[in-house]
């Protein structure tokens, strides 16, 4: 499958974040998903160290990528507080 070029204001998604020139987006849903994922891992039958590893490796990686590559507003992360 060929790699397509991004034109003008187009963007693509990587780890749930729109990347490209048109990067402004509403991040509230993204952080709601992060909160839901953390709650699912916390309720899982994993050992405590496995829960921490799962959160660090999968959930925080997505959140960190978004925070580094997007404009985050305080209202976006209010639910995580």
Rosetta silent file (secondary structure, phi, psi, omega in degrees, C-alpha in Angstrom):
SEQUENCE: XXXXXXXXXXXXXXXXXXXXXXXXXXXXXXXXXXXXXXXXXXXXXXXXXXXXXXXXXXXXXXXXXXXXXXXXXXXXXXXXX
SCORE:     score description
SCORE:     0.000 S_00000001
   1 L     0.000  128.092 -178.436    0.000    0.000    0.000 S_00000001
   2 L   -72.644  152.259  175.787    1.525    3.362   -0.996 S_00000001
   3 L   -84.482  125.385 -178.052    2.106    6.125    1.540 S_00000001
   4 L   -86.346  144.186  175.667   -0.175    9.071    0.787 S_00000001
   5 L   -80.004  146.348  175.233    1.039   12.672    0.953 S_00000001
   6 L   -89.423  131.513 -177.848   -0.688   15.102    3.295 S_00000001
   7 L  -113.749  141.604  171.710   -2.043   18.144    1.466 S_00000001
   8 L    49.748 -117.190 -176.471   -2.864   21.590    2.796 S_00000001
   9 L   -94.697   15.021  179.713   -4.854   21.400    6.016 S_00000001
  10 L   -73.196  159.155  178.062   -5.104   17.599    6.089 S_00000001
  11 E  -146.871  165.826  174.113   -3.918   15.607    9.074 S_00000001
  12 E  -128.468  162.874 -179.119   -3.563   11.991   10.119 S_00000001
  13 E  -101.547  133.684  174.762   -4.086   10.292   13.472 S_00000001
  14 E  -137.778  121.676 -175.937   -1.228    8.756   15.432 S_00000001
  15 L    54.422   35.072  176.934   -1.855    7.426   18.959 S_00000001
  16 L    82.162    4.843 -177.533   -5.217    9.197   18.893 S_00000001
  17 E  -113.661  131.863  175.829   -3.710   12.611   18.091 S_00000001
  18 E   -73.566  125.431 -179.032   -4.285   14.473   14.852 S_00000001
  19 E  -117.433  132.979 -179.211   -0.871   15.269   13.386 S_00000001
  20 E   146.370 -167.937 -179.840   -0.387   17.776   10.587 S_00000001
  21 L   -70.703  -30.791 -179.962   -0.964   21.456    9.987 S_00000001
  22 L   -95.506   80.399 -172.747   -4.567   21.241   11.181 S_00000001
  23 L  -105.127   -2.581  179.722   -3.868   20.094   14.733 S_00000001
  24 L   -74.529  126.664 -178.641   -6.485   22.008   16.733 S_00000001
  25 L  -152.050  164.109  176.728   -8.963   19.562   18.165 S_00000001
  26 L   -86.633  115.575 -174.603  -11.205   19.025   21.153 S_00000001
  27 L   -94.730    3.198 -178.501   -9.237   16.833   23.557 S_00000001
  28 H   -60.547  -45.962 -179.813  -12.006   16.293   26.127 S_00000001
  29 H   -64.761  -36.883  178.288  -13.048   12.967   24.571 S_00000001
  30 H   -60.296  -47.169 -178.330   -9.435   11.821   24.384 S_00000001
  31 H   -73.255  -26.965  171.760   -8.929   12.397   28.114 S_00000001
  32 H   -63.931  -40.744  176.692  -12.285   10.780   28.921 S_00000001
  33 H   -64.028  -39.547  177.242  -10.976    7.712   27.111 S_00000001
  34 H   -62.587  -45.937  179.440   -7.737    7.873   29.104 S_00000001
  35 H   -61.876  -40.905  178.638   -9.710    8.058   32.376 S_00000001
  36 H   -63.760  -42.592  179.785  -11.873    5.114   31.283 S_00000001
  37 H   -64.026  -40.049  178.079   -8.801    3.059   30.387 S_00000001
  38 H   -63.909  -41.696  178.632   -7.173    3.751   33.767 S_00000001
  39 H   -65.104  -38.208  177.935  -10.357    2.666   35.552 S_00000001
  40 H   -64.957  -41.836  178.218  -10.518   -0.526   33.471 S_00000001
  41 H   -66.726  -40.736  179.762   -6.914   -1.387   34.300 S_00000001
  42 H   -63.187  -33.613 -178.957   -7.502   -0.616   37.989 S_00000001
  43 H   -86.129   -4.422 -177.552  -10.516   -2.962   38.048 S_00000001
  44 L   -75.643  161.186 -178.993   -8.666   -5.757   36.241 S_00000001
  45 L   -81.675   17.154  179.059   -7.418   -8.891   38.049 S_00000001
  46 L   -70.173  157.689  173.101   -3.776   -7.986   37.357 S_00000001
  47 L   -68.756  154.895 -178.212   -1.209   -7.760   40.131 S_00000001
  48 H   -54.179  -41.158 -179.691   -0.519   -4.188   41.314 S_00000001
  49 H   -67.802  -30.771  177.669    2.871   -4.057   39.584 S_00000001
  50 H   -71.321  -35.998  176.973    1.265   -5.272   36.344 S_00000001
  51 H   -62.849  -45.612  179.460   -1.375   -2.539   36.568 S_00000001
  52 H   -62.729  -41.230  178.808    1.308    0.116   36.949 S_00000001
  53 H   -64.118  -42.254  179.208    3.259   -1.304   34.020 S_00000001
  54 H   -63.489  -43.136  179.653    0.148   -1.380   31.822 S_00000001
  55 H   -65.556  -46.491 -179.521   -0.723    2.215   32.691 S_00000001
  56 H   -62.601  -45.562 -172.673    2.855    3.422   32.171 S_00000001
  57 H   -77.272  -34.088 -172.298    3.461    1.572   28.918 S_00000001
  58 H  -110.569  -48.219 -173.411    0.151    2.061   27.141 S_00000001
  59 H   -79.950  -48.457 -179.087   -2.003    4.788   28.653 S_00000001
  60 H   -67.322  -28.563  177.463    0.613    7.341   29.692 S_00000001
  61 H   -62.872  -42.499  177.756    2.407    6.957   26.360 S_00000001
  62 H   -65.280  -44.865 -178.291   -0.726    8.128   24.532 S_00000001
  63 H   -65.154  -41.162  179.632   -1.310   10.989   26.977 S_00000001
  64 H   -64.433  -41.828  178.815    2.317   12.115   26.815 S_00000001
  65 H   -61.136  -43.113  179.014    2.300   12.109   23.015 S_00000001
  66 H   -63.658  -45.453 -177.361   -0.850   14.241   22.985 S_00000001
  67 H   -64.010  -33.226 -179.836    0.520   16.685   25.555 S_00000001
  68 H   -80.176  -23.873 -171.976    3.743   17.128   23.604 S_00000001
  69 H  -120.405   18.953 -178.925    2.093   17.500   20.196 S_00000001
  70 L  -149.831  168.062  175.781   -1.126   19.383   20.844 S_00000001
  71 L   -94.747  113.303 -177.299   -2.502   22.410   22.624 S_00000001
  72 L  -100.834  133.293  175.071   -4.008   21.226   25.907 S_00000001
  73 L  -106.852  157.180 -177.428   -6.431   23.380   27.857 S_00000001
  74 H   -59.133  -36.406 -179.275   -7.200   23.025   31.537 S_00000001
  75 H   -65.247  -25.972 -179.597  -10.806   22.046   30.804 S_00000001
  76 H   -65.289  -36.449 -174.895   -9.541   19.098   28.741 S_00000001
  77 H  -104.184    7.930 -176.689   -7.910   17.409   31.730 S_00000001
  78 H   -59.254  -35.531 -178.282  -10.379   18.481   34.432 S_00000001
  79 H   -69.958  -26.491  179.872  -11.947   15.007   34.569 S_00000001
  80 H   -77.219  -20.510 -175.438   -8.577   13.374   35.271 S_00000001
  81 L   -64.351    0.000    0.000   -7.916   15.541   38.311 S_00000001
